[in-house]
């Protein structure tokens, strides 16, 4: 239990340190030039936040960027929304790319690879479809990427839920998972990436094998950051905090997401996964108290430490953890998180976008390959014409 309490206290320091660094954010130096940037966003399906998330790409206060959006097929529900947003911002160079059905197990990597080939810039900013970028995201990311030795920058996120179960999960992500990331960076050099938003140079990406070489991994973001660090290049956790909209899923969908995350994480960080027991403070305290009531003072200290960490996280994620009565359900969220962590030690199958995927010991996906279909850039008019056929 002492280890769990100590972790919480260290995490509080890490969270406060990150918050203060964010407050010290300043505009880039006057000599800083804005190199061309290509923003890549894969799309698959649509929900209530899709249009708002897409608009955030076009509203960047960066002087020189293009936006490339990718779908596997012209019939995807996201196409209509993408076309309307492109038309809404005629001053921003943008293209919609029909990537074809994936020929690698990780469909996101397939889309990113196709978009990267179409991109005109050396610098790529890759953002997931459920991410909303602040207006200064590109400016800050490129300034950070321009620092000596830096090859990759990725953004921590504030989870935002839209249903009871997804809000509960968001509470856990914001008060447990993201503090874990900040603690890891506080204690050592960053050697991983968070895939929701990543900035990287094309030449550095190609030097570690390119996106195509990561198409068989479920956690391609972790692999990307790990390879960068192993190659001697610096990896940074950005000062930019993005919003990650996890939707309005029910319990079953949220549980599948938890299992996909834990089973993937166990394979990505096989040594560190077991050590996550120290991050399950409330559950460690509850188990200790059940085994020996004399530990009550330590249990009280553990509860206080967990609450302190949650409160510290709330100062970093304004709005992300203000979920009304969901604060009272933090113990329930910790029970679910602990249960998913235990379940992550077992099984090798995960559910992802309606498919059952089997993971090997290295986190690679076993899946049926699809027929090859070359990507193609299309205009708004051609997509509308295809829809009428």
N, C-alpha and C positions, 0 to 999 in steps of 0.2 A: 504494500500500500504506500510505503514511503516513496517508492519510485514513481507511482502515479501522481502523488502530490507534488513531488519535485518537478515532474514534467509540466504540470499545470502552471506552476510558478515560472518556469523557464518560458513556456508558451506565452504567458501574459507579457513578459519582458519583450519577446519577439514581436508580438502584436503591437505593443506600444511603440517599439522602435520603428516598425513599418509605418505606423500612423504618423509619427513625427517626420519621417523621411518624406512622406507624401505631402505634409503641410509645408515642407521646405522646397517643394517643387517650384522651379522658376522657369521663365521662358528661355529657350535656347539662346546661346550666345549670338550676338548680332552678325558674327562672321559665319554662322552656320547656314549652309545652303540646303535647300530642299531638293534632294535628288529625286528623279522619277520613281514612283512607287506603283506597283500593281496590287490591288486588293482582290484576293481570291475568295469566293464564297461558294461552296457546294450547297445545293438545295435538294431536298427530297420530301415532298409533301408540303403541307401548309397548315398553320394554326393561327390563332388570334394575334400572336406577336410577330408573325412573319413580315408583314408590311412595315411595321415600326422598326424591326431589326434591320431590314434592308435599307430603309431611309437613313439610318444612322451611318451607313457606309458613305452615302453621297453627301452627307453634311459635314464631312471632315474639314477643319479649317487649315488644311494643308494645300500648298499651292500647286502641286504637280502630281496628280494621281489619276489612275484609271480603275474601273471596277469591272471584274469579270465574274459572272454568275454561271454556275454549271448545273444542269439537270441531266439525268440519264436518258429521258425520253421527252418528246415535245408534248406528250399527253399528261405530264406531271402537273398536279394542281398548283404547284408553285410558279408555273410559267406565266399564267395570267397576271399574278401579282408582280412578278419580276418585270414584265413588260410595262405595266402601269407605272411602276416606280422609275424605271429607266426613262419613260416619257415625261415624268414629273420633273426630272433634273436634266434638261437638254444640254446644259453647260458642262456636264461631267462625262468624259469619254467612258462608254460602257458597252459591254457586249454580253449576249447570252450564248452560252456554248452547250450544244447537245453532245454529251460525252459518249453516248452509247452505253449499253449494258456493261457492268463491270466484268473485267476479265481477271481480276485479282480478288481474293476473299474480302479485303477491306474496301468497301465501296467508296468510302470517303477519300481514301488515298488515290483510288482510280480517278475520281473527279478532280482532285487537286493536281494530279499529274497532267491531266488533259488541260486544265486551266493554265498551269505553269507553262506549257508549251505554247499557248496562245498569248501569254503575257509579253508585253514589250519592254518591261523594266528589269533591271538587275535585282532590285530589292522587291521581295514578295512579302505581303502581309496576308496571312491565312486566317480566316475567321469562320467559326462554325455558324450554322444557320440559326441557332437559338441564342446568339450573342448580340447584345446591343452595345455599340461602341460610343464612348463619350466623344465630343467633337474634337478634342485635342489628342485623341489616341495616336493617330499617325505621327503628329509632330513629336510627341514624347518618345514613341517607339523608335523612330528613326534617329533622334538625338542620342538615345541610349545605344542603338546599334552602331553608331559612329564612334563610340569610345574605343580606345586602343585594345586590340585583341578580342573584342566582342564579336561573336559570330551568330548568336541567336538570342532573342529576347522573347519571353512569353509572359502573359498577363494572368495574375490571380483574378478570381471572379467573385461576385456577390450573387448567390443563388436566389432566384425569385420564383415562387410557386404560385399556382392559380387554382388549386383545389386543396381540400383539407390534408390529404396525404402528401401532396407535393410540397405544401407549405411546411409541413412537419419535416419532410426530408430537407428542405431548404434551410430550416433552422439548424439541423444537424450539420449540413455542409458548411454553413457559415460559422458555427461555433466549435466545430471539431476538425473537419477535414482541412479547411483553409488555414487555421492556426497551425496544423501539422506542417503544412508547406512552409509557412513563415518561420516556424521553429527550425526546420531542416536547413533553411538558408541562413538563419541566424547562427547555427552551430558549425556550418561548413560551407565550402564553395558550392554553388548551385550546379548540379550535374544532371538535371532533368528539365523537361519542358511541360507546360500545361497546354494541351492542344486546342483549347477553345479560341485562343488568339496568339499567333506566333509571327514574329518578324525575322526574316533571314535573307541573306544574300544567296543568289542562285549559285554562285561559284562555291560557296561554303557547303551548300546543300549537296551539290554534285560531288564534292570532295569526300563526303561520307557515304556515297553510294546512290544519292538521289532518292526522290520520293518513291520511285518504282521499287527500290530494294526493300521498302518497308510495307509493301502491299499485303504481305501475309501476316502482319502483326495486328492484333487488336488494339494495343496501346502504342500506336505509331508515334505519338507525341513523346512518350517516355523514351522510346528507342532513339528518336531524333536527338533529344537533349543529351542522352547518354553517349551517343556516338560523337557528338560535338565535343563534349568534355573529354572523352577518351582520346580524341585527336589533338588535344592541347589547346583547343579554342575555348574562349570564355562564353559561358551561358549566364544570362542575367534574368532575374525576376523583375518585371517592370514595375514602375510606380503607378502605371495605369491600372485602374480597377474597372473591369467590364461587368456588365450585367448578364447573367446566364439564366435565361428563362427555361425552366424545366417543365413548363406546361401544366395542364390540369388532369394529370393521370390519376387513376384510382390506386388502391393498395397493391393489386397484382402487378400492375405495370411498374410502380415504384419499387416493389420487391425485386422484380427482374433486373431493374437498373442497379440496385444494390448488389445483386449477385454477379452481374456482369463486371461491376467495378472491383469487388473483392477477389473474384477468381482471376481477373486480369492482373490486379496488383500483386497477388501472391506469386505469380509467375514473373512479374517484372522485377520485384524486390523480394526475392525469396528469403534473404537474410533478415531484412527489415520488417517483413510482414508479421512475424511472430512477436517482434518487439512492440507492435501496436497495442499489445495488452496494456502498456503503461498509459495509453491515451484513453482508455475506457475507465476513467476515474470512478464514476458512480457505481458501475458494475463491480469493479474490484472492491470498493468499499462495502457494497451490499454482500458480496460473497464472504469477505473477511468477517463481517458482523454476524452472518449466519453461522459461520464456523466457530466464532469465539466472541461472545458478547463483551468481553473485557476490552475489545478494540474500539468501543464507542467513541472515545475522544478522538481517535485517528479518523474514524468515519466522519465525524463532524468536521474535522479539518479538511478531509477529502471533498465533502460537499461544498464547503466554503471555497475551496480552490477551484472546483468546477464552475461554480457560480461566478467567481471572479474572472475566469477565462471567458465565459459567455458574455459577461458585461464588457470586458475589454474588446471582444470581437464586435459588439454592437456599436462601439465608437468608430470602428474602421468601416463597417458596412451600414451606414445610415439608411434605415428603411428595410434592409435585408433581413434583419432579425427582429424587427418590430412587427410581430405577427399577432398582436393582441393576446388572446388567451392561449395561443400556441406556446408562449413562454412557460405557461404552467405545465405544458406537456413535454418539457425538455427531458424529464426522467424517462418518459415513454420513448422518445426518440433515441435516447442513449441505450435503452433495452433493445430496440430494433437494430441499432448500429452494432451493438455487441453480438446479437444473434446472427446478423449477416456476416460479421467477421469470423465467427466460429464456423458458420456454414461454408465460408470461403475456403476452408481447409479441405473440403470434400467436393467431389464432382469436378467434371471437366467440360461441361456444356453450359453455354450462355445463350440468352435470347437477344437478338439484335434486329430491329426493323422487320419483325415477322419471321426471321430465320433462326433456326437452332444451329449454333456453331460450336464445334468441338475445339478446345484449345490443347496444344501440346505443352510439354514442360517448359518451353521457352516463350510461351505466350503467342505462338503462331496459330492461325486459324486454319482448320480443315474444312473446306467448303467446296461445293461443286462449281467448277469454272463455267462461265457463260461464253457464248460465241463472241468472237471479236467483232466490234463495230467501231470504226474510226470516229473520233470526235470531230465536230464541225461547228464553226461559229455561224450564227444565224442572225438575221435582223428581226425586228419586231414584226414586220409585215409577213415574213416567211413563216414565223411561228403561228400567226393568226391564220394564214392560209392553210397550214398543215392541220390546224384544228378544225377547219371547215370541211376537210376531206373525209 
